[in-house]
Amino acid sequence: MPLLDHFRPPLYPRHKWNSFHSNWATRIADALNRRWLPSGFLAEEYTTSGARLEIDVATFDEPPHGIANGAVVATRQAPAWTPPAARRSFPITLTDECEVCVQADDGRLVAAIELVGPANKDRPESRAAFAAKCAGYLMSGVSVVIVDVVTSRLANLHHELLQLLDAPRASDLPAEAFQYAVSYRPVARGEHAEVELWPFACAVGQPLPTVPMHLIQDIFVPIELEATYMEACRSRRLIPDD
């Protein structure tokens, strides 16, 4: 089916794009777990707005008692300690996240699928933060897939990532391709490290591609964007059931 525009009328704002993205991430994770991931690997979706930071001041009302052998007993209170005042503070950019993470059976992250949202593209700081996150994954040996179907912002995060990695300029995507999917595989060859990439241009009204994702060694799995997108559309009643 053709890709719909989830960021403009008539779909938006009646159908919230962030709810759809969360649902799509779940469909991608489910498809990987059911069909493609080898034994010992697990895909899970994560969706957050902003960052997972602790609040500045928290108060908890809890009695200083524990339970031992069914009886209430007093527990030792840790001594209070106050650090010196911070020397200074500065603002940072907190970005939205909608991703599918694939872990090996030892808990090691091996791949991440990033579904881009408008907040990732709205300001230079947001774009830089998103690119830095993906670059951090790649430099840690984690494969990355970026899926960007946002139509309300025209920045290209693939180009931001390549610039951050000081990669040679190349025409991976057409100049007008602001919707796309790109798979990145970090690989060591002898004493040198490289990033292999598979770029796919996307467009409203066109079917979505199947994108390769690297796990470990020479093991790849397909990310079936078209099939999982259709499942998400059906679950949100954007298209009828078969």
Protein Blocks (a to p, Z undefined) as FASTA:
>chain_A
ZZddfkbcfkbmkbcfklmmmmmmmmmmmmmmmmmmcghiacdddddehjadddfbdcdd
ddfbddeehiacdddddddddddddfbdcddddddddddddddfkopafbdcddddfklm
mpmklmmmmmmmmmmmmmnopacddddfbfkbccdfklmmmmmnopacddfbafklmbcc
dddddddehjbccdddddddddehiacddddddfbhjbccdddfklmmmmmmmmnopacc
ZZ
